[in-house]
Amino acid sequence: MAEKLDTSPEEEAIKDEAREFMTGLVGSGTGDQTTHSAGAPTPDGAEIIKSWKSKYSASTQDATMKDFWSLYDPYLTSIWRMVYDEADTNENLEQTISFVEEFLNQPGMDQLKKDHDCWCIVHTLENLEIEGVWFFNGPDPSKLFLANEESSWFTFTQLGPEAIDPVKESVEIIMMPIGGKLNGKVVKDTKVLC
């Protein structure tokens, strides 16, 4: 699968432009208290991310989700759905799983993990689609865009910021797919970035 990615200078320039555009779209990091959105990354937000990571390993879905929502603070953290834009280029399950693993282990990710700036759950589905949910310390994934150039192959959509029922349902479905399926497709592999 990696051999299909275009890394020409022209393509890299397009990806750089897209990253700059996405960083502009997701905000400046100043926050907006009127819409209950997160401001810049904070030590308190890092503590929430750290707690979420430990709570995720809970043994039951109900306990995990109850703990998760009790910690959620839209002023300090944000939640984003991620979908791979090039799923139609994936050739087989093993290559797709390998691509996800390589994406999550890019060198720039180490600092994000160390600083508790994010964590995620990423699923590879039977039809070779890749979908996940990311939790950020702060208002947006801009630190991810800067740390991992491969993030330009994905579309990120914010869930929330308010934890209303439809948002909770969307997050829960991705975090803990019911019956091993996400969007009616069997989850073949799950990676967690902690």
Backbone as a printed PyTorch tensor [residue, N CA C, xyz], in Angstrom:
tensor([[[  0.8070,  -1.1830,   0.0000],
         [  0.0000,   0.0000,   0.0000],
         [  0.8550,   1.2520,   0.0000]],

        [[  1.9160,   1.3070,   0.7540],
         [  2.7610,   2.4870,   0.8390],
         [  3.3280,   2.8570,  -0.5210]],

        [[  3.5630,   1.8720,  -1.4000],
         [  4.1280,   2.1580,  -2.7070],
         [  3.1580,   2.9260,  -3.5940]],

        [[  1.8980,   2.9950,  -3.2740],
         [  0.9240,   3.7340,  -4.0580],
         [  0.8760,   5.2130,  -3.6930]],

        [[  1.4410,   5.6030,  -2.5440],
         [  1.3770,   6.9880,  -2.1170],
         [  2.3350,   7.8310,  -2.9410]],

        [[  1.8390,   8.9440,  -3.4350],
         [  2.6350,   9.8640,  -4.2350],
         [  3.3950,  10.7970,  -3.3060]],

        [[  4.7140,  10.7210,  -3.3260],
         [  5.5330,  11.5800,  -2.4740],
         [  6.3480,  12.5650,  -3.3030]],

        [[  5.8730,  12.8470,  -4.5100],
         [  6.5640,  13.8050,  -5.3690],
         [  6.5360,  15.1870,  -4.7190]],

        [[  7.4720,  16.0640,  -5.0970],
         [  7.4680,  17.4190,  -4.5290],
         [  6.1330,  18.1430,  -4.7480]],

        [[  5.5070,  17.8990,  -5.8790],
         [  4.2260,  18.5430,  -6.1550],
         [  3.1600,  18.0570,  -5.1710]],

        [[  3.1190,  16.7360,  -4.9500],
         [  2.1360,  16.1690,  -4.0250],
         [  2.4160,  16.6280,  -2.5960]],

        [[  3.6840,  16.6840,  -2.2090],
         [  4.0450,  17.1450,  -0.8670],
         [  3.6400,  18.6090,  -0.6780]],

        [[  3.7770,  19.4270,  -1.7120],
         [  3.3630,  20.8350,  -1.6340],
         [  1.8530,  20.9320,  -1.4340]],

        [[  1.1120,  20.0730,  -2.1390],
         [ -0.3470,  20.0460,  -1.9790],
         [ -0.7080,  19.6400,  -0.5560]],

        [[ -0.0220,  18.6100,  -0.0210],
         [ -0.2990,  18.1520,   1.3450],
         [  0.0480,  19.2370,   2.3630]],

        [[  1.1680,  19.9560,   2.1530],
         [  1.5390,  21.0500,   3.0550],
         [  0.4630,  22.1280,   3.0560]],

        [[ -0.0230,  22.4470,   1.8690],
         [ -1.0750,  23.4500,   1.7390],
         [ -2.3460,  22.9810,   2.4460]],

        [[ -2.6810,  21.7110,   2.3120],
         [ -3.8700,  21.1580,   2.9730],
         [ -3.7200,  21.2050,   4.4890]],

        [[ -2.5270,  20.8580,   5.0030],
         [ -2.3010,  20.9140,   6.4560],
         [ -2.4520,  22.3400,   6.9700]],

        [[ -1.8980,  23.2950,   6.2230],
         [ -2.0010,  24.7080,   6.6250],
         [ -3.4680,  25.1350,   6.6230]],

        [[ -4.2010,  24.7220,   5.5970],
         [ -5.6150,  25.0410,   5.4990],
         [ -6.3880,  24.4490,   6.6700]],

        [[ -6.1490,  23.1440,   6.9680],
         [ -6.8520,  22.4730,   8.0640],
         [ -6.5290,  23.1180,   9.4040]],

        [[ -5.2770,  23.4990,   9.6140],
         [ -4.9100,  24.1520,  10.8640],
         [ -5.6850,  25.4580,  10.9950]],

        [[ -5.8560,  26.1800,   9.9010],
         [ -6.6390,  27.4080,   9.9300],
         [ -8.1100,  27.1520,  10.1910]],

        [[ -8.6390,  26.0600,   9.6520],
         [-10.0490,  25.7280,   9.8390],
         [-10.3970,  25.3740,  11.2720]],

        [[ -9.5050,  24.6370,  11.9450],
         [ -9.8460,  24.1420,  13.2670],
         [ -9.5990,  25.1600,  14.3580]],

        [[ -9.0950,  26.3330,  14.0310],
         [ -9.0410,  27.3960,  15.0150],
         [ -7.6510,  27.7760,  15.4290]],

        [[ -7.6240,  28.8570,  16.1650],
         [ -6.3600,  29.4370,  16.5970],
         [ -5.9390,  28.9590,  17.9610]],

        [[ -6.7760,  28.2040,  18.6500],
         [ -6.4270,  27.7350,  19.9870],
         [ -6.8080,  28.7110,  21.0740]],

        [[ -7.6150,  29.7270,  20.7470],
         [ -7.9850,  30.7020,  21.7490],
         [ -9.2360,  30.3080,  22.5090]],

        [[ -9.9970,  29.3970,  21.9620],
         [-11.1910,  28.9290,  22.6540],
         [-12.3420,  29.9040,  22.4990]],

        [[-13.5320,  29.4620,  22.7990],
         [-14.7170,  30.2840,  22.7120],
         [-15.6710,  29.8320,  23.7980]],

        [[-15.6720,  30.5470,  24.8930],
         [-16.4870,  30.1530,  26.0430],
         [-17.9800,  30.2130,  25.7320]],

        [[-18.4070,  30.9760,  24.7140],
         [-19.8270,  31.0510,  24.3990],
         [-20.3170,  29.7880,  23.7150]],

        [[-19.4230,  29.0390,  23.0480],
         [-19.8350,  27.7940,  22.4070],
         [-19.2750,  26.5830,  23.1420]],

        [[-18.7700,  26.7960,  24.3250],
         [-18.2550,  25.7130,  25.1650],
         [-17.1430,  24.9250,  24.4950]],

        [[-16.2870,  25.5850,  23.7290],
         [-15.2000,  24.8690,  23.0770],
         [-13.8950,  25.0540,  23.8460]],

        [[-13.0110,  24.1100,  23.6530],
         [-11.7290,  24.1150,  24.3440],
         [-10.8640,  25.2750,  23.8810]],

        [[-10.0180,  25.7460,  24.7690],
         [ -9.0190,  26.7480,  24.4160],
         [ -7.7280,  26.0300,  24.0750]],

        [[ -6.6180,  26.6440,  24.3350],
         [ -5.3040,  26.0460,  24.0760],
         [ -5.0770,  24.8520,  25.0010]],

        [[ -4.1720,  23.9240,  24.6290],
         [ -3.8430,  22.8040,  25.5120],
         [ -3.3890,  23.3000,  26.8920]],

        [[ -3.8180,  22.5910,  27.9290],
         [ -3.5030,  22.9810,  29.3050],
         [ -3.0590,  21.7690,  30.1140]],

        [[ -2.4190,  21.9830,  31.2630],
         [ -2.0950,  20.8500,  32.1470],
         [ -3.3510,  20.1010,  32.6030]],

        [[ -4.4490,  20.8260,  32.8640],
         [ -5.6980,  20.1550,  33.2640],
         [ -6.2400,  19.2840,  32.1290]],

        [[ -6.1460,  19.7820,  30.8900],
         [ -6.5680,  18.9790,  29.7460],
         [ -5.7110,  17.7380,  29.5960]],

        [[ -4.4010,  17.8750,  29.8570],
         [ -3.4930,  16.7210,  29.7930],
         [ -3.8810,  15.6770,  30.8330]],

        [[ -4.2980,  16.1230,  32.0130],
         [ -4.7300,  15.1840,  33.0560],
         [ -5.9880,  14.4240,  32.6340]],

        [[ -6.8970,  15.1210,  31.9500],
         [ -8.1120,  14.4510,  31.4680],
         [ -7.7340,  13.3960,  30.4320]],

        [[ -6.8610,  13.7460,  29.4940],
         [ -6.4220,  12.7850,  28.4740],
         [ -5.7840,  11.5770,  29.1520]],

        [[ -4.9440,  11.8280,  30.1320],
         [ -4.2800,  10.7430,  30.8700],
         [ -5.3170,   9.8510,  31.5660]],

        [[ -6.3190,  10.4520,  32.1730],
         [ -7.3690,   9.6790,  32.8500],
         [ -8.1910,   8.8800,  31.8540]],

        [[ -8.5070,   9.4840,  30.7000],
         [ -9.2630,   8.7580,  29.6830],
         [ -8.5230,   7.5080,  29.2440]],

        [[ -7.2250,   7.6480,  29.0540],
         [ -6.4160,   6.5000,  28.6290],
         [ -6.5520,   5.3540,  29.6250]],

        [[ -6.4700,   5.6770,  30.9030],
         [ -6.5410,   4.6150,  31.9070],
         [ -7.9530,   4.0530,  32.0320]],

        [[ -8.9680,   4.8760,  31.8590],
         [-10.3570,   4.4140,  31.9730],
         [-10.7650,   3.5360,  30.7930]],

        [[-10.1480,   3.7530,  29.6310],
         [-10.5140,   2.9910,  28.4510],
         [-10.3080,   1.4950,  28.6490]],

        [[ -9.3740,   1.1340,  29.4830],
         [ -9.0970,  -0.2840,  29.6970],
         [-10.1210,  -0.9410,  30.6290]],

        [[-11.1460,  -0.2270,  31.0340],
         [-12.1910,  -0.8040,  31.8910],
         [-12.8150,  -2.0150,  31.1980]],

        [[-13.3360,  -2.9060,  31.9930],
         [-13.7800,  -4.1900,  31.4500],
         [-15.1420,  -4.1560,  30.7580]],

        [[-15.9920,  -3.1820,  31.0540],
         [-17.3070,  -3.1670,  30.4260],
         [-17.5600,  -1.8540,  29.7220]],

        [[-18.3990,  -1.9040,  28.6980],
         [-18.7160,  -0.7040,  27.9290],
         [-19.4110,   0.3310,  28.8110]],

        [[-20.3810,  -0.0790,  29.6160],
         [-21.1160,   0.8750,  30.4500],
         [-20.1930,   1.5970,  31.4160]],

        [[-19.3070,   0.8560,  32.0750],
         [-18.3830,   1.4780,  33.0310],
         [-17.4260,   2.4210,  32.3140]],

        [[-16.9140,   2.0040,  31.1760],
         [-15.9750,   2.8390,  30.4290],
         [-16.6400,   4.1360,  29.9970]],

        [[-17.8180,   4.0650,  29.4220],
         [-18.4730,   5.2610,  28.9110],
         [-18.9180,   6.1690,  30.0550]],

        [[-19.3790,   5.6100,  31.1580],
         [-19.7630,   6.4310,  32.3080],
         [-18.5460,   7.2030,  32.8130]],

        [[-17.4100,   6.5090,  32.9590],
         [-16.1730,   7.1680,  33.4010],
         [-15.7200,   8.2150,  32.3910]],

        [[-15.8280,   7.8830,  31.1150],
         [-15.3920,   8.7970,  30.0680],
         [-16.1640,  10.1140,  30.1410]],

        [[-17.4890,  10.0330,  30.1430],
         [-18.2870,  11.2600,  30.1150],
         [-18.1870,  12.0340,  31.4190]],

        [[-17.9330,  11.3590,  32.5340],
         [-17.7730,  12.0960,  33.7980],
         [-16.5090,  12.9550,  33.7920]],

        [[-15.5290,  12.6130,  32.9610],
         [-14.2750,  13.3690,  32.8630],
         [-14.2930,  14.4300,  31.7700]],

        [[-15.1840,  14.3020,  30.8080],
         [-15.1750,  15.1870,  29.6400],
         [-15.4180,  16.6390,  30.0420]],

        [[-14.5910,  17.5370,  29.5070],
         [-14.7280,  18.9760,  29.7360],
         [-14.4950,  19.6860,  28.4120]],

        [[-15.5660,  20.2080,  27.7790],
         [-15.4060,  20.8330,  26.4720],
         [-14.5710,  22.1110,  26.4930]],

        [[-14.3240,  22.6640,  27.6860],
         [-13.4650,  23.8470,  27.7830],
         [-11.9840,  23.4720,  27.7160]],

        [[-11.6730,  22.1920,  27.9620],
         [-10.2780,  21.7610,  28.0250],
         [ -9.8990,  20.7500,  26.9560]],

        [[-10.8760,  20.0310,  26.4360],
         [-10.5930,  18.9300,  25.5190],
         [-11.5490,  18.9800,  24.3200]],

        [[-11.1910,  18.2340,  23.2730],
         [-12.0680,  18.1280,  22.1090],
         [-12.0020,  16.7070,  21.5580]],

        [[-13.0720,  16.3280,  20.8650],
         [-13.2120,  14.9720,  20.3330],
         [-13.4220,  15.0800,  18.8170]],

        [[-12.6740,  14.2430,  18.0700],
         [-12.7190,  14.3130,  16.6150],
         [-12.8250,  12.9200,  16.0040]],

        [[-13.6920,  12.7800,  15.0120],
         [-13.8080,  11.5500,  14.2160],
         [-12.8210,  11.6600,  13.0610]],

        [[-12.1530,  10.5520,  12.7600],
         [-11.1690,  10.5160,  11.6830],
         [-11.5630,   9.4310,  10.6760]],

        [[-11.4970,   9.7710,   9.3900],
         [-11.7860,   8.8200,   8.3140],
         [-10.6790,   8.9350,   7.2780]],

        [[-10.1770,   7.7800,   6.8150],
         [ -9.1320,   7.7420,   5.7950],
         [ -9.7340,   8.0800,   4.4410]],

        [[ -9.1350,   9.0580,   3.7410],
         [ -9.6620,   9.5430,   2.4650],
         [ -9.3350,   8.6460,   1.2790]],

        [[ -8.3450,   7.7820,   1.4110],
         [ -7.8720,   6.9970,   0.2730],
         [ -8.1610,   5.5010,   0.4240]],

        [[ -9.2560,   5.1610,   1.0890],
         [ -9.5610,   3.7480,   1.3370],
         [ -9.6540,   2.9270,   0.0630]],

        [[-10.0590,   3.5490,  -1.0290],
         [-10.1870,   2.7970,  -2.2850],
         [ -8.8380,   2.3710,  -2.8490]],

        [[ -7.7240,   2.9000,  -2.3200],
         [ -6.3910,   2.4830,  -2.7770],
         [ -5.8330,   1.3210,  -1.9520]],

        [[ -6.4900,   0.9960,  -0.8490],
         [ -6.0240,  -0.1160,  -0.0150],
         [ -6.2230,  -1.4300,  -0.7550]],

        [[ -5.1790,  -2.2500,  -0.7560],
         [ -5.2350,  -3.4810,  -1.5410],
         [ -5.6010,  -4.7180,  -0.7370]],

        [[ -5.1770,  -4.7630,   0.5420],
         [ -5.5270,  -5.9250,   1.3460],
         [ -5.4890,  -5.5590,   2.8240]],

        [[ -6.0280,  -6.4300,   3.6310],
         [ -6.1770,  -6.1700,   5.0580],
         [ -4.8340,  -5.9710,   5.7510]],

        [[ -3.8710,  -6.8270,   5.4750],
         [ -2.5710,  -6.7420,   6.1430],
         [ -1.8790,  -5.4130,   5.8620]],

        [[ -1.9000,  -4.9710,   4.6180],
         [ -1.2820,  -3.6860,   4.2640],
         [ -2.0110,  -2.5230,   4.9350]],

        [[ -3.3240,  -2.6110,   5.0130],
         [ -4.1020,  -1.5390,   5.6270],
         [ -3.8120,  -1.4550,   7.1230]],

        [[ -3.7550,  -2.5850,   7.7910],
         [ -3.4150,  -2.6130,   9.2130],
         [ -2.0050,  -2.0690,   9.4280]],

        [[ -1.0950,  -2.4450,   8.5660],
         [  0.2850,  -1.9630,   8.6440],
         [  0.3440,  -0.4470,   8.4460]],

        [[ -0.4460,   0.0690,   7.5190],
         [ -0.4990,   1.5140,   7.2820],
         [ -0.9520,   2.2520,   8.5420]],

        [[ -1.9890,   1.7360,   9.2050],
         [ -2.4860,   2.3610,  10.4390],
         [ -1.3890,   2.3580,  11.5030]],

        [[ -0.7320,   1.2230,  11.6550],
         [  0.3440,   1.1180,  12.6460],
         [  1.4710,   2.1090,  12.3530]],

        [[  1.8590,   2.2020,  11.0930],
         [  2.9160,   3.1590,  10.7090],
         [  2.4660,   4.5970,  10.9590]],

        [[  1.2130,   4.8910,  10.6420],
         [  0.6700,   6.2360,  10.8700],
         [  0.7550,   6.6080,  12.3540]],

        [[  0.3450,   5.6950,  13.2090],
         [  0.3300,   5.9840,  14.6490],
         [  1.7280,   6.0000,  15.2670]],

        [[  2.7130,   5.4570,  14.5630],
         [  4.0660,   5.3990,  15.1020],
         [  5.0470,   6.3220,  14.3820]],

        [[  4.5380,   7.3260,  13.6910],
         [  5.4060,   8.3200,  13.0710],
         [  6.2310,   8.9950,  14.1700]],

        [[  7.4730,   9.3830,  13.8800],
         [  8.3450,   9.9780,  14.8990],
         [  7.7340,  11.1780,  15.6350]],

        [[  6.9620,  12.0060,  14.9530],
         [  6.3730,  13.1790,  15.5980],
         [  5.3280,  12.8600,  16.6490]],

        [[  4.8400,  11.6200,  16.6480],
         [  3.7880,  11.2360,  17.5940],
         [  4.3180,  11.0630,  19.0140]],

        [[  5.5980,  10.7880,  19.1550],
         [  6.1720,  10.5450,  20.4850],
         [  5.9310,  11.6990,  21.4450]],

        [[  6.1300,  12.9290,  20.9880],
         [  5.9520,  14.0830,  21.8670],
         [  4.4820,  14.2710,  22.2410]],

        [[  3.5760,  14.0170,  21.3040],
         [  2.1460,  14.1250,  21.6060],
         [  1.7480,  13.1400,  22.7030]],

        [[  2.2770,  11.9130,  22.6230],
         [  1.9900,  10.9060,  23.6420],
         [  2.5850,  11.3160,  24.9830]],

        [[  3.8290,  11.7600,  24.9540],
         [  4.5310,  12.1400,  26.1780],
         [  3.8260,  13.2880,  26.8980]],

        [[  3.3580,  14.2730,  26.1290],
         [  2.7030,  15.4470,  26.7080],
         [  1.2250,  15.2120,  27.0140]],

        [[  0.7110,  14.0330,  26.7310],
         [ -0.7120,  13.7160,  26.9010],
         [ -1.5830,  14.7120,  26.1350]],

        [[ -1.1640,  15.0030,  24.8970],
         [ -1.9240,  15.9230,  24.0540],
         [ -3.0360,  15.2140,  23.2890]],

        [[ -2.9460,  13.9010,  23.1500],
         [ -4.0070,  13.1890,  22.4540],
         [ -3.9310,  11.6940,  22.7460]],

        [[ -5.0100,  11.0260,  22.4370],
         [ -5.0360,   9.5730,  22.3500],
         [ -6.1440,   9.2220,  21.3740]],

        [[ -6.0950,   8.0210,  20.8480],
         [ -7.0880,   7.6610,  19.8420],
         [ -7.3320,   6.1620,  19.8160]],

        [[ -8.4440,   5.8310,  19.1680],
         [ -8.8150,   4.4550,  18.8610],
         [ -9.0630,   4.4400,  17.3580]],

        [[ -8.3430,   3.5790,  16.6330],
         [ -8.4710,   3.5360,  15.1760],
         [ -8.8080,   2.1040,  14.7510]],

        [[ -9.8780,   1.9860,  13.9790],
         [-10.3450,   0.6840,  13.5040],
         [-10.0640,   0.5090,  12.0150]],

        [[ -9.6600,  -0.6900,  11.6360],
         [ -9.5910,  -1.0860,  10.2300],
         [-10.7910,  -1.9940,   9.9970]],

        [[-11.6010,  -1.6490,   9.0060],
         [-12.8320,  -2.3820,   8.7480],
         [-12.6410,  -3.4080,   7.6350]],

        [[-13.5790,  -4.3410,   7.5390],
         [-13.4840,  -5.4370,   6.5780],
         [-13.3790,  -4.9660,   5.1350]],

        [[-13.9260,  -3.8030,   4.8240],
         [-13.8490,  -3.2760,   3.4540],
         [-12.6180,  -2.3860,   3.2680]],

        [[-11.6800,  -2.4480,   4.2220],
         [-10.4000,  -1.7410,   4.2090],
         [-10.5260,  -0.2400,   4.4670]],

        [[-11.6800,   0.1960,   4.9570],
         [-11.8170,   1.5720,   5.4110],
         [-11.1430,   1.7010,   6.7720]],

        [[-10.7230,   2.9220,   7.0900],
         [-10.0860,   3.2120,   8.3670],
         [-10.8780,   4.3310,   9.0250]],

        [[-11.3100,   4.0950,  10.2510],
         [-12.0790,   5.1000,  10.9760],
         [-11.6700,   5.0790,  12.4360]],

        [[-11.6400,   6.2570,  13.0360],
         [-11.2540,   6.3290,  14.4380],
         [-11.8300,   7.5310,  15.1320]],

        [[-11.5380,   7.6030,  16.4220],
         [-11.9380,   8.7430,  17.2410],
         [-10.7030,   9.2140,  18.0030]],

        [[-10.4900,  10.5230,  18.0010],
         [ -9.3300,  11.1390,  18.6420],
         [ -9.8050,  12.0780,  19.7360]],

        [[ -9.0450,  12.1170,  20.8070],
         [ -9.3260,  12.9700,  21.9490],
         [ -8.1240,  13.8780,  22.1440]],

        [[ -8.3670,  15.1920,  22.1060],
         [ -7.2720,  16.1520,  22.1550],
         [ -7.3300,  17.0240,  23.3990]],

        [[ -6.1610,  17.3140,  23.9440],
         [ -5.9940,  18.3230,  24.9700],
         [ -5.9760,  19.6480,  24.2160]],

        [[ -7.0660,  20.3750,  24.2760],
         [ -7.1720,  21.6210,  23.5350],
         [ -8.2810,  21.5510,  22.5050]],

        [[ -8.3500,  22.5820,  21.6610],
         [ -9.5130,  22.7470,  20.7970],
         [ -9.5260,  21.9520,  19.5030]],

        [[ -8.3850,  21.4040,  19.0920],
         [ -8.3560,  20.8570,  17.7400],
         [ -7.1360,  19.9660,  17.5180]],

        [[ -7.0940,  19.3130,  16.3440],
         [ -5.9790,  18.4180,  16.0160],
         [ -4.7720,  19.1020,  15.3970]],

        [[ -4.6370,  20.4110,  15.5080],
         [ -3.5410,  21.0980,  14.8210],
         [ -2.1680,  20.5730,  15.2360]],

        [[ -2.0010,  20.1830,  16.5070],
         [ -0.7110,  19.6140,  16.9180],
         [ -0.4330,  18.3080,  16.1860]],

        [[ -1.4700,  17.5180,  15.9520],
         [ -1.3200,  16.2750,  15.1950],
         [ -0.9110,  16.5840,  13.7610]],

        [[ -1.5610,  17.5680,  13.1300],
         [ -1.2370,  17.9230,  11.7520],
         [  0.2260,  18.3210,  11.6230]],

        [[  0.7380,  19.0250,  12.6400],
         [  2.1270,  19.4650,  12.6080],
         [  3.0940,  18.3270,  12.9340]],

        [[  2.6770,  17.4020,  13.7860],
         [  3.5550,  16.3120,  14.2280],
         [  3.6030,  15.1430,  13.2440]],

        [[  2.5580,  14.9770,  12.4410],
         [  2.4540,  13.7910,  11.5980],
         [  1.9190,  14.1860,  10.2230]],

        [[  2.8190,  14.2950,   9.2570],
         [  2.4010,  14.7320,   7.9220],
         [  1.4340,  13.7510,   7.2590]],

        [[  1.4260,  12.5030,   7.7190],
         [  0.4990,  11.5160,   7.1510],
         [ -0.9570,  11.8310,   7.5190]],

        [[ -1.1770,  12.7230,   8.4780],
         [ -2.5470,  13.0820,   8.8630],
         [ -3.3010,  13.7520,   7.7160]],

        [[ -2.5820,  14.2340,   6.7150],
         [ -3.2420,  14.8650,   5.5720],
         [ -4.0330,  13.8650,   4.7230]],

        [[ -3.8380,  12.5750,   4.9460],
         [ -4.5780,  11.5440,   4.2140],
         [ -5.9360,  11.2550,   4.8560]],

        [[ -6.2500,  11.9640,   5.9490],
         [ -7.4680,  11.7100,   6.7110],
         [ -8.3230,  12.9750,   6.8010]],

        [[ -9.6190,  12.7830,   6.9670],
         [-10.5340,  13.8880,   7.2460],
         [-10.9160,  13.8120,   8.7170]],

        [[-10.8290,  14.9520,   9.3920],
         [-11.1850,  15.0500,  10.8030],
         [-12.4300,  15.9190,  10.9430]],

        [[-13.4090,  15.4260,  11.7070],
         [-14.6540,  16.1310,  11.9470],
         [-14.8990,  16.1740,  13.4450]],

        [[-15.1450,  17.3820,  13.9770],
         [-15.3430,  17.4930,  15.4210],
         [-16.6810,  16.8950,  15.8240]],

        [[-16.6710,  16.1830,  16.9390],
         [-17.8760,  15.6670,  17.5750],
         [-18.1000,  16.5260,  18.8140]],

        [[-19.1720,  17.2690,  18.8290],
         [-19.4250,  18.1800,  19.9420],
         [-19.1740,  19.6030,  19.5230]],

        [[-18.7870,  20.4810,  20.4350],
         [-18.1600,  20.1870,  21.7110],
         [-19.1180,  19.7690,  22.8320]],

        [[-20.3900,  20.1890,  22.7720],
         [-21.2900,  19.7940,  23.8460],
         [-21.5550,  18.2940,  23.7920]],

        [[-21.6300,  17.6860,  24.9540],
         [-21.8530,  16.2420,  25.0440],
         [-23.3480,  15.9420,  25.0460]],

        [[-24.0240,  16.3080,  23.9550],
         [-25.4360,  16.0000,  23.8160],
         [-25.5690,  14.5440,  23.3580]],

        [[-26.7620,  13.9900,  23.4730],
         [-26.9560,  12.5610,  23.1880],
         [-26.4340,  12.1010,  21.8230]],

        [[-26.7060,  12.8160,  20.7240],
         [-26.1610,  12.3460,  19.4340],
         [-24.6290,  12.3080,  19.4090]],

        [[-23.9840,  13.2510,  20.0750],
         [-22.5190,  13.2540,  20.1540],
         [-22.0500,  12.0530,  20.9610]],

        [[-22.6710,  11.8300,  22.1000],
         [-22.3030,  10.6820,  22.9400],
         [-22.4510,   9.3790,  22.1670]],

        [[-23.5700,   9.2430,  21.4360],
         [-23.8000,   8.0190,  20.6620],
         [-22.7180,   7.8270,  19.6040]],

        [[-22.3580,   8.9040,  18.9000],
         [-21.3190,   8.8080,  17.8600],
         [-19.9820,   8.3820,  18.4500]],

        [[-19.6160,   8.9740,  19.5680],
         [-18.3430,   8.6480,  20.2180],
         [-18.3600,   7.2050,  20.7070]],

        [[-19.4300,   6.8080,  21.3620],
         [-19.5260,   5.4610,  21.9210],
         [-19.4730,   4.3910,  20.8370]],

        [[-20.1300,   4.6350,  19.7140],
         [-20.1370,   3.6530,  18.6170],
         [-18.7240,   3.4260,  18.0920]],

        [[-17.9400,   4.5060,  17.9870],
         [-16.5700,   4.3560,  17.4820],
         [-15.6580,   3.7690,  18.5610]],

        [[-15.8250,   4.2180,  19.8080],
         [-14.9640,   3.7090,  20.8810],
         [-15.1690,   2.2150,  21.1140]],

        [[-16.4240,   1.8070,  21.1220],
         [-16.7490,   0.4220,  21.4610],
         [-17.8170,  -0.1000,  20.5090]],

        [[-17.4010,  -0.4940,  19.3080],
         [-18.3670,  -0.9770,  18.3160],
         [-19.1970,  -2.1420,  18.8540]],

        [[-20.4930,  -2.0520,  18.6290],
         [-21.4160,  -3.0860,  19.1160],
         [-21.3680,  -4.2890,  18.1920]],

        [[-21.1820,  -5.4610,  18.7740],
         [-21.1300,  -6.6890,  17.9930],
         [-19.9440,  -6.7560,  17.0470]],

        [[-18.8970,  -5.9760,  17.3480],
         [-17.7100,  -5.9990,  16.5080],
         [-17.8930,  -5.3380,  15.1560]],

        [[-18.9400,  -4.4790,  15.0300],
         [-19.2040,  -3.8120,  13.7570],
         [-19.2620,  -2.3020,  13.9470]],

        [[-18.7940,  -1.5980,  12.9290],
         [-18.8560,  -0.1500,  12.8730],
         [-19.4680,   0.2170,  11.5300]],

        [[-20.5590,   0.9550,  11.5420],
         [-21.2810,   1.3080,  10.3090],
         [-21.6790,   0.0640,   9.5130]],

        [[-22.0240,  -1.0020,  10.2220],
         [-22.4510,  -2.2340,   9.5630],
         [-21.3300,  -3.0760,   8.9960]],

        [[-20.0810,  -2.6570,   9.2050],
         [-18.9270,  -3.3880,   8.6750],
         [-18.1270,  -3.9840,   9.8350]],

        [[-17.6270,  -5.1850,   9.6370],
         [-16.8710,  -5.8780,  10.6760],
         [-15.5420,  -5.1680,  10.9220]],

        [[-15.2440,  -4.9410,  12.2040],
         [-13.9570,  -4.3720,  12.5970],
         [-12.9440,  -5.5160,  12.5930]],

        [[-11.9100,  -5.4000,  11.7590],
         [-10.9090,  -6.4470,  11.6380],
         [ -9.6840,  -6.2040,  12.5210]],

        [[ -9.4460,  -4.9380,  12.8940],
         [ -8.2950,  -4.6080,  13.7280],
         [ -8.5660,  -3.2820,  14.4180]],

        [[ -8.0510,  -3.1620,  15.6260],
         [ -8.1700,  -1.9190,  16.3890],
         [ -6.8200,  -1.5850,  16.9780]],

        [[ -6.4210,  -0.3260,  16.8020],
         [ -5.1770,   0.1850,  17.3870],
         [ -5.5430,   1.3190,  18.3320]],

        [[ -4.8470,   1.3910,  19.4510],
         [ -5.0440,   2.4580,  20.4180],
         [ -3.7090,   3.1740,  20.5910]],

        [[ -3.7300,   4.4900,  20.4390],
         [ -2.5380,   5.2970,  20.6550],
         [ -2.6360,   5.8780,  22.0590]],

        [[ -1.7260,   5.4490,  22.9030],
         [ -1.7200,   5.9510,  24.2860],
         [ -0.4410,   6.6810,  24.5790]]])
